[in-house]
Amino acid sequence: MHPYASLDERFFWSSAVAKRNMFDIAGLWDPKFRIGRTMQVATFGSCFAQHIGRALAANGFNWMLAERTPPGLSDESAKKFNYGVFSARTGNIYTVSLLKQWVDWATGAMAPPAEVWEKDGRFFDPFRPNIEPEGFESREELVRSRQAAIDAFRATLKESSVFVFTLGLTESWVNKQHGYEYPMCPGTVAGEFDAAQHEFVNQDFPTIRKTLVDTLRRVRELNPDIKFLLTVSPVPLTATMSGNHVLVATTESKAVLRGVAGMVSRQLDFADYFPSYEIISSTPFRGTFFEANQRNVNHAGVEHVMRSFFACLGAKFPFDEAGAERAERPNRPDRADRPNRADRPNRPDRPNRPNRIGAQAPERPNRPNRPDRPDTPERMARRLERQAARQAAKQGAGGVPARSDEVVCEEELLNAFAKTK
């Protein structure tokens, strides 16, 4: 009798992967801690982190928005000026060293640099170059806006129960003289590249692991109860300065980040890892969840990742317990005009809605109520498979345009620098 003989089928490639439809591959995550609906969850990191925040909010979780959209700003303008993308208006935080830099600013361990970029009479924040697409009117306005983001980021560190961070890149650009880091190469969006001042650094495994562990522990000193959920962005590099082919550079970068996330989640009992990277990028999924450019994750992919997230979380920590919390959930910060849930009366005048257990459905000849058919994983898998097939058919017809609510990855702007070489 050998040790493998007693293992569950999910530990064998043949039974857990090869003999299954890709939509039936399940149980990829064993959550280390509960994430309840009333717990404040902050999200930061690379581009993919924005999907996690939106999905949490859409599924009734308390996605923490510490920096709110100004009153009167339209939804379109809010997206343009990067409100509601992350829990604070930090812009993308691609590397763990950038995360450390924001933590340093938020805790007062380091003052934000005085560097400001000016172009055509407008002012750009080197550390959030895409926050104001047309730039700020003055240096003073820029500094106030940056400080507001730092204050909001500090609030997420102190008040959130779970801090989700998506690791995106190993490649970074730093100021040689002062040592601080930029989220992208100077000159790609604003500012000017100067080889005497700006240096490319491709961070290695030991450096990233140490920086991440030290940073998470420092945050725990500020908020001893906070938990961290690490993910790795499946989005490949747009361009690389490593000297390797971009495919090879992407593979190395993601391997390093995945290795760091896995090791840190095993070493720290307050950190966990969710495999969004594997769900999108692994061979069993055959590239189904990428757009035609093989970089951007399509919406079927985002939906599948988040269904896996909630399915695994609910299996370990049943949502009937979390559902009971909903009555106690506070007002959403962007809907302060609504009364608390406890003060909101039932709505007996609201007409019955179809497909609700116990409700009387209106006449719909081809779709009767089916209270005996719960939304099982098998039905969800078949539905997602049909969605993916439709998505693939659209791509074959010339590609799928990006949704209007998609925030463009700042990584795309690395191409601008590559063209100036």
C-alpha positions in Angstrom: 0.0 0.0 0.0 1.6 3.3 -1.2 0.6 6.8 -0.1 -1.0 7.6 -3.5 -3.5 4.8 -3.1 -5.6 6.7 -0.6 -5.7 10.0 -2.4 -8.9 11.6 -3.6 -9.4 11.7 -7.4 -8.8 15.5 -7.5 -5.1 14.8 -6.9 -4.7 12.9 -10.1 -4.4 14.6 -13.5 -6.3 11.9 -15.3 -9.4 12.0 -13.1 -9.3 15.6 -12.1 -8.5 17.1 -15.5 -8.0 14.9 -18.5 -11.3 13.0 -18.3 -13.3 16.1 -17.5 -14.9 18.8 -19.6 -12.9 22.0 -18.9 -16.0 23.5 -17.3 -16.3 20.6 -14.9 -12.8 21.1 -13.5 -13.7 22.2 -10.0 -12.4 22.5 -6.5 -9.3 24.4 -7.5 -9.2 26.5 -4.3 -9.4 25.5 -0.7 -10.0 28.9 1.1 -8.0 29.4 4.2 -10.4 31.9 5.8 -14.0 33.0 5.5 -14.9 36.1 3.5 -18.4 37.2 4.7 -20.7 39.5 2.9 -20.4 42.2 5.6 -16.6 42.1 5.8 -14.9 45.0 4.0 -12.8 43.8 1.1 -10.2 46.0 -0.5 -8.8 45.3 -4.0 -5.6 46.6 -5.6 -2.9 45.5 -8.0 -2.7 45.0 -11.7 -5.4 45.3 -14.3 -7.1 42.0 -13.5 -7.8 43.1 -9.9 -10.6 45.5 -11.2 -12.7 42.4 -12.2 -12.5 41.0 -8.7 -13.8 44.2 -7.1 -16.7 44.5 -9.5 -17.7 40.8 -9.1 -17.6 41.1 -5.3 -20.0 44.1 -5.4 -22.3 42.4 -8.0 -22.6 39.4 -5.7 -23.6 41.3 -2.6 -20.2 41.5 -0.9 -18.9 44.6 0.8 -16.3 45.9 -1.7 -14.6 48.7 0.1 -14.5 52.0 -1.8 -12.5 54.4 0.4 -12.3 57.0 -2.3 -15.8 57.8 -3.6 -16.9 59.2 -6.9 -17.6 62.9 -6.5 -21.3 63.8 -6.4 -22.7 64.7 -9.8 -20.0 62.9 -11.8 -21.6 60.7 -14.5 -20.7 57.0 -14.7 -18.9 57.6 -18.0 -16.8 60.4 -16.4 -16.1 58.3 -13.3 -14.6 55.6 -15.5 -12.6 58.1 -17.4 -11.1 59.5 -14.2 -10.5 56.0 -12.6 -13.1 56.2 -9.8 -14.4 52.8 -8.7 -11.6 50.8 -10.3 -9.7 49.9 -7.2 -10.6 50.6 -3.5 -8.7 53.9 -3.7 -7.6 56.0 -6.7 -4.1 54.6 -6.8 -4.1 53.5 -10.4 -2.5 50.1 -11.2 0.0 48.7 -8.6 1.9 46.2 -10.8 4.7 45.1 -8.5 5.1 44.3 -4.8 7.7 47.1 -4.5 5.1 49.6 -5.7 2.7 48.1 -3.0 5.5 48.7 -0.4 5.9 52.2 -1.7 2.2 53.0 -1.2 2.3 51.4 2.3 5.3 53.6 3.1 3.5 56.7 2.1 0.3 55.7 3.9 2.1 54.9 7.2 4.3 57.9 7.1 7.5 55.8 6.8 8.3 57.8 3.7 7.1 61.1 2.2 5.8 61.0 -1.4 8.4 62.4 -3.8 8.1 65.9 -5.0 8.5 65.0 -8.6 5.8 66.2 -11.0 5.7 66.0 -14.7 4.5 69.0 -16.8 3.4 68.9 -20.4 1.7 71.7 -22.4 0.8 73.6 -19.2 -0.8 70.5 -17.6 0.6 68.6 -14.7 0.8 64.8 -14.4 1.4 62.6 -11.4 4.4 60.3 -12.1 2.9 57.7 -9.8 -0.6 57.8 -11.2 0.0 59.0 -14.8 -3.4 57.9 -16.1 -5.6 59.2 -13.3 -6.3 62.5 -15.0 -6.2 61.8 -18.7 -5.7 65.5 -19.5 -3.5 66.2 -16.6 -4.1 68.5 -13.5 -4.6 72.2 -13.8 -1.9 73.0 -11.3 0.8 71.3 -9.2 -1.2 72.1 -6.0 -4.3 70.2 -7.4 -2.1 67.2 -8.2 -0.6 67.1 -4.8 -4.0 67.4 -3.1 -5.4 64.6 -5.3 -2.4 62.3 -4.6 -2.8 63.0 -0.8 -6.5 62.1 -1.0 -5.5 58.8 -2.6 -2.9 58.1 0.1 -5.4 58.9 2.8 -8.0 56.5 1.2 -5.3 53.8 0.8 -4.4 54.2 4.5 -8.1 53.7 5.3 -8.2 50.4 3.4 -5.2 49.2 5.4 -6.7 50.1 8.7 -10.4 49.2 8.1 -10.6 46.3 5.6 -10.9 42.8 6.8 -9.5 41.3 3.6 -7.0 42.9 1.3 -6.9 41.4 -2.2 -3.7 42.0 -4.2 -3.0 40.9 -7.8 0.6 40.6 -8.7 1.2 41.7 -12.3 4.9 42.3 -13.2 8.5 41.7 -12.2 9.8 44.4 -14.6 9.9 47.9 -13.1 11.4 51.4 -13.6 13.1 53.3 -10.8 14.6 56.7 -10.2 18.4 56.1 -9.9 19.1 58.9 -7.6 16.3 58.5 -5.1 15.3 54.9 -5.5 11.6 55.3 -5.8 9.6 53.4 -8.4 7.3 54.5 -11.2 4.3 52.4 -12.3 5.5 52.6 -15.9 8.4 53.9 -17.9 8.7 57.8 -17.9 7.9 59.1 -21.3 5.2 56.6 -22.3 2.3 58.7 -21.0 3.9 61.9 -19.8 7.3 63.1 -18.6 10.5 62.5 -20.4 12.7 59.5 -20.4 16.3 60.2 -19.3 18.7 57.3 -19.3 20.9 59.1 -16.7 17.9 59.2 -14.2 15.7 56.3 -15.0 16.8 52.6 -14.7 15.1 49.4 -15.7 15.0 46.6 -13.0 13.7 43.1 -13.5 13.1 41.9 -9.9 14.0 38.4 -9.0 12.3 35.8 -6.8 14.1 36.4 -3.5 13.7 40.2 -3.7 10.0 40.0 -4.5 9.3 37.4 -1.8 11.1 39.4 0.9 9.5 42.6 -0.1 6.0 41.1 -0.1 6.4 39.3 3.3 7.9 42.4 5.0 5.1 44.6 3.5 2.2 42.3 4.6 3.7 42.1 8.1 3.9 45.9 8.3 0.3 46.2 7.4 -0.6 43.7 10.1 1.1 46.0 12.6 -1.4 48.7 11.6 -4.4 46.2 11.4 -3.7 43.0 13.3 -6.9 41.3 12.0 -6.4 41.9 8.3 -6.1 38.9 6.0 -4.6 38.9 2.5 -5.7 37.1 -0.6 -3.1 37.0 -3.3 -3.7 36.4 -7.0 -1.5 36.6 -10.1 -2.7 38.4 -13.2 -3.0 36.1 -16.3 -2.5 39.0 -18.7 0.8 38.6 -20.6 3.3 41.4 -20.9 2.7 43.9 -23.8 6.4 44.5 -24.2 9.6 43.6 -22.3 13.0 45.2 -21.7 14.5 42.0 -20.4 16.2 41.1 -23.6 14.2 37.9 -24.0 11.4 37.3 -26.5 8.2 38.6 -25.0 6.7 35.1 -24.7 9.7 33.9 -22.8 9.8 37.0 -20.6 6.1 36.6 -19.8 6.5 33.0 -18.9 9.4 33.7 -16.6 7.7 36.7 -15.0 4.5 34.9 -14.3 6.4 31.8 -13.0 8.3 34.0 -10.5 5.1 35.8 -9.3 3.2 32.5 -9.0 6.0 30.9 -7.1 6.2 33.9 -4.7 2.4 34.0 -4.1 2.4 30.3 -3.4 5.3 30.3 -1.0 4.0 33.4 0.9 0.5 31.9 1.3 2.0 28.7 2.7 4.4 30.6 5.1 1.9 33.1 6.5 -1.3 31.9 8.1 -3.0 35.3 7.3 -2.3 35.1 3.6 -4.0 32.9 1.0 -3.7 32.4 -2.8 -6.6 32.2 -5.3 -5.7 30.5 -8.7 -7.2 33.0 -11.1 -4.0 32.7 -13.2 -4.3 28.9 -13.5 -8.0 29.1 -14.4 -7.3 31.5 -17.3 -3.9 30.4 -18.6 -3.6 26.6 -18.0 -3.6 24.2 -21.0 -6.9 22.5 -20.2 -8.7 25.8 -20.9 -7.1 26.0 -24.4 -7.0 29.8 -24.5 -10.8 29.9 -24.5 -10.9 32.8 -22.1 -8.6 35.2 -24.0 -9.6 37.7 -26.6 -8.3 37.4 -30.1 -5.1 39.3 -29.2 -4.3 36.5 -26.7 -3.7 39.1 -23.9 -7.0 40.5 -22.7 -9.3 38.2 -20.7 -12.8 38.0 -22.2 -15.9 38.4 -20.1 -16.7 34.6 -20.2 -13.3 34.1 -18.6 -13.9 36.7 -15.9 -17.3 35.2 -15.1 -15.8 31.7 -15.0 -13.0 32.8 -12.6 -15.5 34.5 -10.3 -17.9 31.6 -10.4 -15.1 29.4 -9.3 -14.2 31.8 -6.5 -17.7 31.9 -5.1 -18.3 28.1 -5.6 -15.1 27.2 -3.6 -15.7 29.9 -1.0 -19.3 28.8 -0.5 -18.4 25.1 -0.3 -15.9 25.8 2.5 -17.9 28.5 4.3 -21.6 28.0 3.3 -23.3 31.2 2.1 -26.4 30.5 4.3 -24.3 31.9 7.1 -23.1 34.8 5.0 -26.6 35.4 3.7 -27.8 35.9 7.3 -25.3 38.8 7.6 -27.0 40.8 4.8 -29.6 42.2 7.1 -26.8 43.8 9.1 -24.9 45.1 6.1 -24.3 48.9 6.3 -25.2 51.3 3.5 -23.1 51.3 0.5 -20.8 54.4 0.6 -22.1 55.5 -2.8 -25.8 55.2 -1.8 -25.9 57.2 1.5 -29.3 58.5 0.7 -31.0 55.1 1.3 -32.2 54.1 4.8 -30.5 51.3 6.6 -31.7 47.8 5.8 -33.3 47.4 9.2 -35.4 50.5 8.5 -36.5 49.6 5.0 -40.0 48.1 5.0 -41.1 45.1 3.0 -42.6 45.9 -0.4 -45.9 44.0 -0.6 -46.9 46.0 -3.6 -44.0 44.7 -5.6 -45.3 42.3 -8.3 -44.2 38.7 -8.1 -41.1 38.0 -10.2 -40.7 34.9 -12.3 -38.4 32.0 -11.3 -38.6 32.8 -7.6 -39.5 29.9 -5.4 -43.1 30.3 -4.2 -43.8 33.2 -6.5 -46.6 33.1 -9.1 -45.0 33.5 -12.5 -46.7 35.5 -15.2 -47.7 33.7 -18.4 -44.5 32.7 -20.2 -45.3 29.7 -22.4 -41.8 28.5 -23.0 -40.3 29.2 -19.6 -42.3 27.9 -16.6 -41.1 28.3 -13.0 -38.8 25.5 -12.0 -38.3 25.8 -8.2 -37.1 22.2 -8.3 -34.1 23.0 -10.5 -31.5 24.7 -8.4 -28.5 26.3 -10.1 -26.2 23.3 -9.9 -22.5 23.4 -10.9 -23.4 21.1 -13.9 -26.0 23.6 -15.2 -23.7 26.5 -14.6 -20.9 24.7 -16.5 -23.1 24.0 -19.5 -24.3 27.6 -19.5 -20.7 28.9 -19.4 -19.7 26.4 -22.1 -22.4 27.9 -24.4 -21.2 31.4 -23.5 -17.6 30.5 -24.4 -18.7 29.0 -27.7 -20.6 32.1 -28.6 -17.6 34.2 -27.6 -15.3 32.1 -29.8 -17.7 32.4 -32.7 -17.7 36.2 -32.4 -13.9 36.3 -32.3 -13.8 34.3 -35.5 -16.0 36.9 -37.0 -13.5 39.6 -36.5 -13.0 40.1 -32.8 -15.0 41.4 -29.9 -14.9 45.1 -29.0 -13.9 45.9 -25.5 -16.8 46.8 -23.2 -17.2 50.4 -22.3 -16.6 49.8 -18.6 -13.2 48.1 -19.2 -10.3 50.1 -17.9 -7.4 50.0 -20.3 -4.3 48.4 -18.8 -1.4 50.8 -18.4 0.9 48.1 -19.6 -0.3 48.9 -23.1 1.6 52.1 -22.9 4.9 50.3 -22.7 4.6 50.0 -26.5 4.9 53.8 -26.7 8.3 53.6 -25.1 9.4 50.7 -27.3 8.6 52.8 -30.4 10.9 55.6 -29.2 14.0 53.4 -29.0 
